[in-house]
Amino acid sequence: PDTIPAPTPTACRDQSSWNSNCRVVINYEYHIQPFWERERAAMTVGAATATSCIGCHSPSTEVDGNTLVRVPDAQLDLTRIKLQANARMTSYTELTAGDNRQILNAETGLLEDELIPTGECNVDIDGNPIVDEDGVCTDPVLVTVPVQASMSRNGARASARFFNTFAPGGSHAGSNFLNDAELKLLSEWLDTNGRYYTNPFEMALTQ
């Protein structure tokens, strides 16, 4: 816990020195991302066991000193990777906006968006379906498969898909996953619109 900054100054956490100017300031990079990276007691879901959230929810894993690409568990990537400078962390986007379903390309060994046919066929420049001599479509229209966001910036009540996972009977129930204090902070963060920065003057963290 000492490695995760509190969302209030020390004085505001002391009853004797609390004052009306005290405010909770929750910045995703400082206060939420560390939850996913925090080392915990062993957590087991199905056949997978890890000591951090990103131990399962990341696009790669270490096996015998080798880095292997994989599809993140539940199609949820909780890493701090930023696709470009000044971008938001991947985990924030995946949690609050969702993403496309990914698959592992067996030939390239890389992750890519899954594409499924719509049942329609692409057409040539004359507007005719692209088919073979038997009339079978050779260029089907493909679309990505969206993955629903786990959280909603409309608040904790609207984020049942996330919180139910940690409720009794959920796949991530138990304090080894997220404890009550962490779940409380996440609830308060979402109830204040789940902003990336509550204080925009905080410096962005590097990857």
Biotite code that builds the C-alpha atoms (Angstrom):
import biotite.structure as struc

atoms = struc.array([
    struc.Atom([0.000, 0.000, 0.000], chain_id="A", res_id=1, res_name="PRO", atom_name="CA", element="C"),
    struc.Atom([2.859, 2.411, 0.677], chain_id="A", res_id=2, res_name="ASP", atom_name="CA", element="C"),
    struc.Atom([3.778, 2.331, -3.007], chain_id="A", res_id=3, res_name="THR", atom_name="CA", element="C"),
    struc.Atom([0.344, 3.596, -4.071], chain_id="A", res_id=4, res_name="ILE", atom_name="CA", element="C"),
    struc.Atom([-0.177, 7.325, -3.469], chain_id="A", res_id=5, res_name="PRO", atom_name="CA", element="C"),
    struc.Atom([-3.251, 8.337, -1.498], chain_id="A", res_id=6, res_name="ALA", atom_name="CA", element="C"),
    struc.Atom([-5.790, 10.602, -3.254], chain_id="A", res_id=7, res_name="PRO", atom_name="CA", element="C"),
    struc.Atom([-5.573, 13.167, -0.434], chain_id="A", res_id=8, res_name="THR", atom_name="CA", element="C"),
    struc.Atom([-2.691, 14.895, 1.409], chain_id="A", res_id=9, res_name="PRO", atom_name="CA", element="C"),
    struc.Atom([-1.570, 13.441, 4.733], chain_id="A", res_id=10, res_name="THR", atom_name="CA", element="C"),
    struc.Atom([-3.197, 16.277, 6.693], chain_id="A", res_id=11, res_name="ALA", atom_name="CA", element="C"),
    struc.Atom([-6.569, 15.518, 5.098], chain_id="A", res_id=12, res_name="CYS", atom_name="CA", element="C"),
    struc.Atom([-6.361, 11.906, 6.239], chain_id="A", res_id=13, res_name="ARG", atom_name="CA", element="C"),
    struc.Atom([-5.911, 12.960, 9.861], chain_id="A", res_id=14, res_name="ASP", atom_name="CA", element="C"),
    struc.Atom([-9.149, 13.781, 11.656], chain_id="A", res_id=15, res_name="GLN", atom_name="CA", element="C"),
    struc.Atom([-7.502, 16.469, 13.782], chain_id="A", res_id=16, res_name="SER", atom_name="CA", element="C"),
    struc.Atom([-6.162, 18.403, 10.793], chain_id="A", res_id=17, res_name="SER", atom_name="CA", element="C"),
    struc.Atom([-8.939, 17.855, 8.255], chain_id="A", res_id=18, res_name="TRP", atom_name="CA", element="C"),
    struc.Atom([-10.421, 21.097, 6.909], chain_id="A", res_id=19, res_name="ASN", atom_name="CA", element="C"),
    struc.Atom([-13.058, 22.219, 4.412], chain_id="A", res_id=20, res_name="SER", atom_name="CA", element="C"),
    struc.Atom([-10.450, 22.718, 1.684], chain_id="A", res_id=21, res_name="ASN", atom_name="CA", element="C"),
    struc.Atom([-9.616, 19.012, 1.610], chain_id="A", res_id=22, res_name="CYS", atom_name="CA", element="C"),
    struc.Atom([-10.487, 17.402, -1.698], chain_id="A", res_id=23, res_name="ARG", atom_name="CA", element="C"),
    struc.Atom([-10.108, 13.929, -3.140], chain_id="A", res_id=24, res_name="VAL", atom_name="CA", element="C"),
    struc.Atom([-7.983, 14.148, -6.293], chain_id="A", res_id=25, res_name="VAL", atom_name="CA", element="C"),
    struc.Atom([-7.925, 10.889, -8.256], chain_id="A", res_id=26, res_name="ILE", atom_name="CA", element="C"),
    struc.Atom([-5.670, 10.798, -11.293], chain_id="A", res_id=27, res_name="ASN", atom_name="CA", element="C"),
    struc.Atom([-5.791, 7.513, -13.181], chain_id="A", res_id=28, res_name="TYR", atom_name="CA", element="C"),
    struc.Atom([-2.070, 7.181, -13.791], chain_id="A", res_id=29, res_name="GLU", atom_name="CA", element="C"),
    struc.Atom([-1.166, 7.882, -10.155], chain_id="A", res_id=30, res_name="TYR", atom_name="CA", element="C"),
    struc.Atom([-3.972, 6.260, -8.195], chain_id="A", res_id=31, res_name="HIS", atom_name="CA", element="C"),
    struc.Atom([-5.715, 3.603, -10.326], chain_id="A", res_id=32, res_name="ILE", atom_name="CA", element="C"),
    struc.Atom([-3.069, 2.050, -12.588], chain_id="A", res_id=33, res_name="GLN", atom_name="CA", element="C"),
    struc.Atom([-0.980, 0.917, -9.568], chain_id="A", res_id=34, res_name="PRO", atom_name="CA", element="C"),
    struc.Atom([-3.869, -1.365, -8.524], chain_id="A", res_id=35, res_name="PHE", atom_name="CA", element="C"),
    struc.Atom([-3.363, -3.504, -11.624], chain_id="A", res_id=36, res_name="TRP", atom_name="CA", element="C"),
    struc.Atom([0.403, -3.733, -11.071], chain_id="A", res_id=37, res_name="GLU", atom_name="CA", element="C"),
    struc.Atom([0.435, -4.283, -7.319], chain_id="A", res_id=38, res_name="ARG", atom_name="CA", element="C"),
    struc.Atom([2.004, -7.537, -6.118], chain_id="A", res_id=39, res_name="GLU", atom_name="CA", element="C"),
    struc.Atom([-0.530, -9.579, -4.155], chain_id="A", res_id=40, res_name="ARG", atom_name="CA", element="C"),
    struc.Atom([-1.013, -13.023, -2.712], chain_id="A", res_id=41, res_name="ALA", atom_name="CA", element="C"),
    struc.Atom([-1.553, -15.659, -5.371], chain_id="A", res_id=42, res_name="ALA", atom_name="CA", element="C"),
    struc.Atom([-4.848, -15.200, -7.244], chain_id="A", res_id=43, res_name="MET", atom_name="CA", element="C"),
    struc.Atom([-6.359, -18.137, -9.127], chain_id="A", res_id=44, res_name="THR", atom_name="CA", element="C"),
    struc.Atom([-9.122, -18.026, -11.743], chain_id="A", res_id=45, res_name="VAL", atom_name="CA", element="C"),
    struc.Atom([-9.728, -21.307, -13.499], chain_id="A", res_id=46, res_name="GLY", atom_name="CA", element="C"),
    struc.Atom([-6.327, -22.723, -14.424], chain_id="A", res_id=47, res_name="ALA", atom_name="CA", element="C"),
    struc.Atom([-4.541, -19.362, -14.283], chain_id="A", res_id=48, res_name="ALA", atom_name="CA", element="C"),
    struc.Atom([-2.657, -18.126, -11.219], chain_id="A", res_id=49, res_name="THR", atom_name="CA", element="C"),
    struc.Atom([-0.891, -14.777, -10.878], chain_id="A", res_id=50, res_name="ALA", atom_name="CA", element="C"),
    struc.Atom([0.295, -12.345, -8.205], chain_id="A", res_id=51, res_name="THR", atom_name="CA", element="C"),
    struc.Atom([-0.876, -9.194, -9.978], chain_id="A", res_id=52, res_name="SER", atom_name="CA", element="C"),
    struc.Atom([-3.768, -8.220, -12.233], chain_id="A", res_id=53, res_name="CYS", atom_name="CA", element="C"),
    struc.Atom([-1.461, -7.753, -15.209], chain_id="A", res_id=54, res_name="ILE", atom_name="CA", element="C"),
    struc.Atom([-0.170, -11.256, -14.580], chain_id="A", res_id=55, res_name="GLY", atom_name="CA", element="C"),
    struc.Atom([-3.254, -12.393, -16.520], chain_id="A", res_id=56, res_name="CYS", atom_name="CA", element="C"),
    struc.Atom([-4.566, -9.204, -18.122], chain_id="A", res_id=57, res_name="HIS", atom_name="CA", element="C"),
    struc.Atom([-1.632, -8.381, -20.395], chain_id="A", res_id=58, res_name="SER", atom_name="CA", element="C"),
    struc.Atom([-0.693, -9.184, -24.004], chain_id="A", res_id=59, res_name="PRO", atom_name="CA", element="C"),
    struc.Atom([2.437, -11.158, -23.108], chain_id="A", res_id=60, res_name="SER", atom_name="CA", element="C"),
    struc.Atom([3.839, -13.489, -20.485], chain_id="A", res_id=61, res_name="THR", atom_name="CA", element="C"),
    struc.Atom([7.261, -14.787, -19.469], chain_id="A", res_id=62, res_name="GLU", atom_name="CA", element="C"),
    struc.Atom([7.884, -18.525, -19.815], chain_id="A", res_id=63, res_name="VAL", atom_name="CA", element="C"),
    struc.Atom([11.357, -19.913, -19.049], chain_id="A", res_id=64, res_name="ASP", atom_name="CA", element="C"),
    struc.Atom([12.899, -16.517, -19.722], chain_id="A", res_id=65, res_name="GLY", atom_name="CA", element="C"),
    struc.Atom([11.093, -16.080, -23.033], chain_id="A", res_id=66, res_name="ASN", atom_name="CA", element="C"),
    struc.Atom([8.400, -13.503, -23.762], chain_id="A", res_id=67, res_name="THR", atom_name="CA", element="C"),
    struc.Atom([5.333, -15.069, -25.338], chain_id="A", res_id=68, res_name="LEU", atom_name="CA", element="C"),
    struc.Atom([2.536, -13.069, -26.955], chain_id="A", res_id=69, res_name="VAL", atom_name="CA", element="C"),
    struc.Atom([-0.966, -14.020, -25.841], chain_id="A", res_id=70, res_name="ARG", atom_name="CA", element="C"),
    struc.Atom([-4.535, -12.764, -25.794], chain_id="A", res_id=71, res_name="VAL", atom_name="CA", element="C"),
    struc.Atom([-5.152, -11.009, -22.436], chain_id="A", res_id=72, res_name="PRO", atom_name="CA", element="C"),
    struc.Atom([-7.592, -12.852, -20.191], chain_id="A", res_id=73, res_name="ASP", atom_name="CA", element="C"),
    struc.Atom([-11.194, -11.723, -20.787], chain_id="A", res_id=74, res_name="ALA", atom_name="CA", element="C"),
    struc.Atom([-9.898, -9.595, -23.691], chain_id="A", res_id=75, res_name="GLN", atom_name="CA", element="C"),
    struc.Atom([-8.853, -7.003, -21.070], chain_id="A", res_id=76, res_name="LEU", atom_name="CA", element="C"),
    struc.Atom([-5.383, -5.433, -21.250], chain_id="A", res_id=77, res_name="ASP", atom_name="CA", element="C"),
    struc.Atom([-4.515, -3.639, -17.991], chain_id="A", res_id=78, res_name="LEU", atom_name="CA", element="C"),
    struc.Atom([-0.986, -2.563, -18.907], chain_id="A", res_id=79, res_name="THR", atom_name="CA", element="C"),
    struc.Atom([0.260, 1.021, -18.769], chain_id="A", res_id=80, res_name="ARG", atom_name="CA", element="C"),
    struc.Atom([1.367, 1.014, -22.403], chain_id="A", res_id=81, res_name="ILE", atom_name="CA", element="C"),
    struc.Atom([0.743, 4.242, -24.327], chain_id="A", res_id=82, res_name="LYS", atom_name="CA", element="C"),
    struc.Atom([0.445, 3.828, -28.074], chain_id="A", res_id=83, res_name="LEU", atom_name="CA", element="C"),
    struc.Atom([1.860, 7.304, -28.613], chain_id="A", res_id=84, res_name="GLN", atom_name="CA", element="C"),
    struc.Atom([3.218, 10.231, -26.633], chain_id="A", res_id=85, res_name="ALA", atom_name="CA", element="C"),
    struc.Atom([0.646, 12.032, -24.462], chain_id="A", res_id=86, res_name="ASN", atom_name="CA", element="C"),
    struc.Atom([-1.875, 9.251, -25.101], chain_id="A", res_id=87, res_name="ALA", atom_name="CA", element="C"),
    struc.Atom([-3.877, 7.562, -22.364], chain_id="A", res_id=88, res_name="ARG", atom_name="CA", element="C"),
    struc.Atom([-2.759, 4.253, -20.933], chain_id="A", res_id=89, res_name="MET", atom_name="CA", element="C"),
    struc.Atom([-4.136, 1.188, -22.664], chain_id="A", res_id=90, res_name="THR", atom_name="CA", element="C"),
    struc.Atom([-5.820, -0.008, -19.464], chain_id="A", res_id=91, res_name="SER", atom_name="CA", element="C"),
    struc.Atom([-7.903, 3.177, -19.131], chain_id="A", res_id=92, res_name="TYR", atom_name="CA", element="C"),
    struc.Atom([-9.177, 2.923, -22.685], chain_id="A", res_id=93, res_name="THR", atom_name="CA", element="C"),
    struc.Atom([-9.996, -0.771, -22.401], chain_id="A", res_id=94, res_name="GLU", atom_name="CA", element="C"),
    struc.Atom([-11.805, -0.330, -19.076], chain_id="A", res_id=95, res_name="LEU", atom_name="CA", element="C"),
    struc.Atom([-13.884, 2.707, -19.972], chain_id="A", res_id=96, res_name="THR", atom_name="CA", element="C"),
    struc.Atom([-14.314, 2.563, -23.755], chain_id="A", res_id=97, res_name="ALA", atom_name="CA", element="C"),
    struc.Atom([-13.842, -1.072, -24.709], chain_id="A", res_id=98, res_name="GLY", atom_name="CA", element="C"),
    struc.Atom([-11.896, -2.343, -27.684], chain_id="A", res_id=99, res_name="ASP", atom_name="CA", element="C"),
    struc.Atom([-12.019, -4.828, -30.523], chain_id="A", res_id=100, res_name="ASN", atom_name="CA", element="C"),
    struc.Atom([-11.762, -8.540, -29.820], chain_id="A", res_id=101, res_name="ARG", atom_name="CA", element="C"),
    struc.Atom([-8.268, -9.822, -30.565], chain_id="A", res_id=102, res_name="GLN", atom_name="CA", element="C"),
    struc.Atom([-6.876, -13.155, -31.683], chain_id="A", res_id=103, res_name="ILE", atom_name="CA", element="C"),
    struc.Atom([-3.353, -14.529, -31.943], chain_id="A", res_id=104, res_name="LEU", atom_name="CA", element="C"),
    struc.Atom([-2.205, -14.895, -35.544], chain_id="A", res_id=105, res_name="ASN", atom_name="CA", element="C"),
    struc.Atom([-0.609, -18.343, -35.700], chain_id="A", res_id=106, res_name="ALA", atom_name="CA", element="C"),
    struc.Atom([1.565, -17.362, -38.678], chain_id="A", res_id=107, res_name="GLU", atom_name="CA", element="C"),
    struc.Atom([2.968, -14.038, -37.438], chain_id="A", res_id=108, res_name="THR", atom_name="CA", element="C"),
    struc.Atom([2.757, -14.734, -33.696], chain_id="A", res_id=109, res_name="GLY", atom_name="CA", element="C"),
    struc.Atom([1.200, -11.300, -33.201], chain_id="A", res_id=110, res_name="LEU", atom_name="CA", element="C"),
    struc.Atom([-2.131, -10.091, -31.857], chain_id="A", res_id=111, res_name="LEU", atom_name="CA", element="C"),
    struc.Atom([-4.618, -8.700, -34.350], chain_id="A", res_id=112, res_name="GLU", atom_name="CA", element="C"),
    struc.Atom([-8.260, -7.686, -34.398], chain_id="A", res_id=113, res_name="ASP", atom_name="CA", element="C"),
    struc.Atom([-10.595, -10.590, -35.072], chain_id="A", res_id=114, res_name="GLU", atom_name="CA", element="C"),
    struc.Atom([-12.547, -10.132, -38.300], chain_id="A", res_id=115, res_name="LEU", atom_name="CA", element="C"),
    struc.Atom([-15.783, -11.940, -39.047], chain_id="A", res_id=116, res_name="ILE", atom_name="CA", element="C"),
    struc.Atom([-17.792, -12.016, -42.302], chain_id="A", res_id=117, res_name="PRO", atom_name="CA", element="C"),
    struc.Atom([-21.070, -10.120, -42.451], chain_id="A", res_id=118, res_name="THR", atom_name="CA", element="C"),
    struc.Atom([-22.556, -12.360, -45.128], chain_id="A", res_id=119, res_name="GLY", atom_name="CA", element="C"),
    struc.Atom([-22.156, -9.615, -47.716], chain_id="A", res_id=120, res_name="GLU", atom_name="CA", element="C"),
    struc.Atom([-19.637, -9.467, -50.547], chain_id="A", res_id=121, res_name="CYS", atom_name="CA", element="C"),
    struc.Atom([-17.400, -6.596, -51.599], chain_id="A", res_id=122, res_name="ASN", atom_name="CA", element="C"),
    struc.Atom([-18.020, -5.183, -55.048], chain_id="A", res_id=123, res_name="VAL", atom_name="CA", element="C"),
    struc.Atom([-15.735, -4.133, -57.889], chain_id="A", res_id=124, res_name="ASP", atom_name="CA", element="C"),
    struc.Atom([-15.540, -0.672, -59.460], chain_id="A", res_id=125, res_name="ILE", atom_name="CA", element="C"),
    struc.Atom([-18.679, -1.426, -61.458], chain_id="A", res_id=126, res_name="ASP", atom_name="CA", element="C"),
    struc.Atom([-20.644, -2.353, -58.379], chain_id="A", res_id=127, res_name="GLY", atom_name="CA", element="C"),
    struc.Atom([-20.679, -6.078, -59.066], chain_id="A", res_id=128, res_name="ASN", atom_name="CA", element="C"),
    struc.Atom([-20.025, -8.616, -56.282], chain_id="A", res_id=129, res_name="PRO", atom_name="CA", element="C"),
    struc.Atom([-16.512, -10.085, -56.423], chain_id="A", res_id=130, res_name="ILE", atom_name="CA", element="C"),
    struc.Atom([-17.167, -13.784, -57.038], chain_id="A", res_id=131, res_name="VAL", atom_name="CA", element="C"),
    struc.Atom([-15.518, -16.744, -58.742], chain_id="A", res_id=132, res_name="ASP", atom_name="CA", element="C"),
    struc.Atom([-16.793, -18.580, -61.812], chain_id="A", res_id=133, res_name="GLU", atom_name="CA", element="C"),
    struc.Atom([-19.231, -20.503, -59.640], chain_id="A", res_id=134, res_name="ASP", atom_name="CA", element="C"),
    struc.Atom([-20.700, -17.336, -58.185], chain_id="A", res_id=135, res_name="GLY", atom_name="CA", element="C"),
    struc.Atom([-19.072, -17.862, -54.783], chain_id="A", res_id=136, res_name="VAL", atom_name="CA", element="C"),
    struc.Atom([-17.920, -14.672, -53.063], chain_id="A", res_id=137, res_name="CYS", atom_name="CA", element="C"),
    struc.Atom([-14.134, -14.425, -52.939], chain_id="A", res_id=138, res_name="THR", atom_name="CA", element="C"),
    struc.Atom([-13.948, -11.076, -51.159], chain_id="A", res_id=139, res_name="ASP", atom_name="CA", element="C"),
    struc.Atom([-16.395, -11.073, -48.215], chain_id="A", res_id=140, res_name="PRO", atom_name="CA", element="C"),
    struc.Atom([-17.084, -7.959, -46.147], chain_id="A", res_id=141, res_name="VAL", atom_name="CA", element="C"),
    struc.Atom([-15.331, -8.360, -42.790], chain_id="A", res_id=142, res_name="LEU", atom_name="CA", element="C"),
    struc.Atom([-15.981, -6.418, -39.585], chain_id="A", res_id=143, res_name="VAL", atom_name="CA", element="C"),
    struc.Atom([-14.323, -6.280, -36.190], chain_id="A", res_id=144, res_name="THR", atom_name="CA", element="C"),
    struc.Atom([-15.944, -7.727, -33.054], chain_id="A", res_id=145, res_name="VAL", atom_name="CA", element="C"),
    struc.Atom([-16.427, -5.095, -30.317], chain_id="A", res_id=146, res_name="PRO", atom_name="CA", element="C"),
    struc.Atom([-15.657, -5.915, -26.672], chain_id="A", res_id=147, res_name="VAL", atom_name="CA", element="C"),
    struc.Atom([-17.880, -4.128, -24.170], chain_id="A", res_id=148, res_name="GLN", atom_name="CA", element="C"),
    struc.Atom([-16.181, -1.806, -21.670], chain_id="A", res_id=149, res_name="ALA", atom_name="CA", element="C"),
    struc.Atom([-15.970, -3.202, -18.129], chain_id="A", res_id=150, res_name="SER", atom_name="CA", element="C"),
    struc.Atom([-16.664, 0.203, -16.556], chain_id="A", res_id=151, res_name="MET", atom_name="CA", element="C"),
    struc.Atom([-18.934, 3.146, -17.243], chain_id="A", res_id=152, res_name="SER", atom_name="CA", element="C"),
    struc.Atom([-17.999, 6.754, -16.561], chain_id="A", res_id=153, res_name="ARG", atom_name="CA", element="C"),
    struc.Atom([-21.651, 7.251, -15.625], chain_id="A", res_id=154, res_name="ASN", atom_name="CA", element="C"),
    struc.Atom([-20.777, 5.902, -12.190], chain_id="A", res_id=155, res_name="GLY", atom_name="CA", element="C"),
    struc.Atom([-20.229, 2.804, -10.070], chain_id="A", res_id=156, res_name="ALA", atom_name="CA", element="C"),
    struc.Atom([-23.880, 1.695, -10.287], chain_id="A", res_id=157, res_name="ARG", atom_name="CA", element="C"),
    struc.Atom([-23.567, 1.684, -14.064], chain_id="A", res_id=158, res_name="ALA", atom_name="CA", element="C"),
    struc.Atom([-20.381, -0.402, -13.814], chain_id="A", res_id=159, res_name="SER", atom_name="CA", element="C"),
    struc.Atom([-21.935, -3.625, -12.531], chain_id="A", res_id=160, res_name="ALA", atom_name="CA", element="C"),
    struc.Atom([-20.053, -5.648, -15.155], chain_id="A", res_id=161, res_name="ARG", atom_name="CA", element="C"),
    struc.Atom([-16.819, -4.752, -13.355], chain_id="A", res_id=162, res_name="PHE", atom_name="CA", element="C"),
    struc.Atom([-17.911, -4.801, -9.719], chain_id="A", res_id=163, res_name="PHE", atom_name="CA", element="C"),
    struc.Atom([-19.940, -8.017, -9.964], chain_id="A", res_id=164, res_name="ASN", atom_name="CA", element="C"),
    struc.Atom([-16.702, -9.801, -10.769], chain_id="A", res_id=165, res_name="THR", atom_name="CA", element="C"),
    struc.Atom([-15.479, -9.004, -7.241], chain_id="A", res_id=166, res_name="PHE", atom_name="CA", element="C"),
    struc.Atom([-18.783, -9.654, -5.454], chain_id="A", res_id=167, res_name="ALA", atom_name="CA", element="C"),
    struc.Atom([-19.423, -12.906, -3.559], chain_id="A", res_id=168, res_name="PRO", atom_name="CA", element="C"),
    struc.Atom([-19.722, -15.665, -6.128], chain_id="A", res_id=169, res_name="GLY", atom_name="CA", element="C"),
    struc.Atom([-17.842, -13.651, -8.750], chain_id="A", res_id=170, res_name="GLY", atom_name="CA", element="C"),
    struc.Atom([-14.739, -15.023, -10.443], chain_id="A", res_id=171, res_name="SER", atom_name="CA", element="C"),
    struc.Atom([-12.541, -12.471, -8.616], chain_id="A", res_id=172, res_name="HIS", atom_name="CA", element="C"),
    struc.Atom([-14.197, -12.562, -5.180], chain_id="A", res_id=173, res_name="ALA", atom_name="CA", element="C"),
    struc.Atom([-11.888, -12.332, -2.167], chain_id="A", res_id=174, res_name="GLY", atom_name="CA", element="C"),
    struc.Atom([-9.435, -9.770, -0.812], chain_id="A", res_id=175, res_name="SER", atom_name="CA", element="C"),
    struc.Atom([-6.518, -11.330, -2.722], chain_id="A", res_id=176, res_name="ASN", atom_name="CA", element="C"),
    struc.Atom([-7.866, -9.606, -5.823], chain_id="A", res_id=177, res_name="PHE", atom_name="CA", element="C"),
    struc.Atom([-9.033, -6.079, -4.935], chain_id="A", res_id=178, res_name="LEU", atom_name="CA", element="C"),
    struc.Atom([-9.625, -5.198, -1.294], chain_id="A", res_id=179, res_name="ASN", atom_name="CA", element="C"),
    struc.Atom([-12.488, -3.095, 0.073], chain_id="A", res_id=180, res_name="ASP", atom_name="CA", element="C"),
    struc.Atom([-10.440, 0.118, 0.141], chain_id="A", res_id=181, res_name="ALA", atom_name="CA", element="C"),
    struc.Atom([-9.444, -0.288, -3.509], chain_id="A", res_id=182, res_name="GLU", atom_name="CA", element="C"),
    struc.Atom([-12.999, -1.050, -4.584], chain_id="A", res_id=183, res_name="LEU", atom_name="CA", element="C"),
    struc.Atom([-14.218, 1.984, -2.637], chain_id="A", res_id=184, res_name="LYS", atom_name="CA", element="C"),
    struc.Atom([-11.726, 4.259, -4.374], chain_id="A", res_id=185, res_name="LEU", atom_name="CA", element="C"),
    struc.Atom([-12.699, 2.848, -7.761], chain_id="A", res_id=186, res_name="LEU", atom_name="CA", element="C"),
    struc.Atom([-16.366, 3.490, -6.954], chain_id="A", res_id=187, res_name="SER", atom_name="CA", element="C"),
    struc.Atom([-15.675, 7.093, -5.952], chain_id="A", res_id=188, res_name="GLU", atom_name="CA", element="C"),
    struc.Atom([-13.536, 7.616, -9.041], chain_id="A", res_id=189, res_name="TRP", atom_name="CA", element="C"),
    struc.Atom([-16.308, 6.393, -11.354], chain_id="A", res_id=190, res_name="LEU", atom_name="CA", element="C"),
    struc.Atom([-18.899, 8.444, -9.442], chain_id="A", res_id=191, res_name="ASP", atom_name="CA", element="C"),
    struc.Atom([-16.849, 11.543, -10.281], chain_id="A", res_id=192, res_name="THR", atom_name="CA", element="C"),
    struc.Atom([-17.006, 10.693, -14.006], chain_id="A", res_id=193, res_name="ASN", atom_name="CA", element="C"),
    struc.Atom([-13.922, 8.448, -14.113], chain_id="A", res_id=194, res_name="GLY", atom_name="CA", element="C"),
    struc.Atom([-11.719, 11.263, -15.369], chain_id="A", res_id=195, res_name="ARG", atom_name="CA", element="C"),
    struc.Atom([-8.209, 10.455, -16.551], chain_id="A", res_id=196, res_name="TYR", atom_name="CA", element="C"),
    struc.Atom([-6.988, 13.470, -14.593], chain_id="A", res_id=197, res_name="TYR", atom_name="CA", element="C"),
    struc.Atom([-8.916, 15.201, -11.829], chain_id="A", res_id=198, res_name="THR", atom_name="CA", element="C"),
    struc.Atom([-5.973, 17.570, -11.574], chain_id="A", res_id=199, res_name="ASN", atom_name="CA", element="C"),
    struc.Atom([-4.747, 18.207, -15.138], chain_id="A", res_id=200, res_name="PRO", atom_name="CA", element="C"),
    struc.Atom([-1.560, 19.849, -13.838], chain_id="A", res_id=201, res_name="PHE", atom_name="CA", element="C"),
    struc.Atom([-0.111, 16.524, -12.672], chain_id="A", res_id=202, res_name="GLU", atom_name="CA", element="C"),
    struc.Atom([2.742, 15.356, -14.819], chain_id="A", res_id=203, res_name="MET", atom_name="CA", element="C"),
    struc.Atom([2.003, 12.384, -17.061], chain_id="A", res_id=204, res_name="ALA", atom_name="CA", element="C"),
    struc.Atom([3.922, 9.246, -16.184], chain_id="A", res_id=205, res_name="LEU", atom_name="CA", element="C"),
    struc.Atom([6.163, 7.457, -18.649], chain_id="A", res_id=206, res_name="THR", atom_name="CA", element="C"),
    struc.Atom([5.316, 3.929, -19.735], chain_id="A", res_id=207, res_name="GLN", atom_name="CA", element="C"),
])
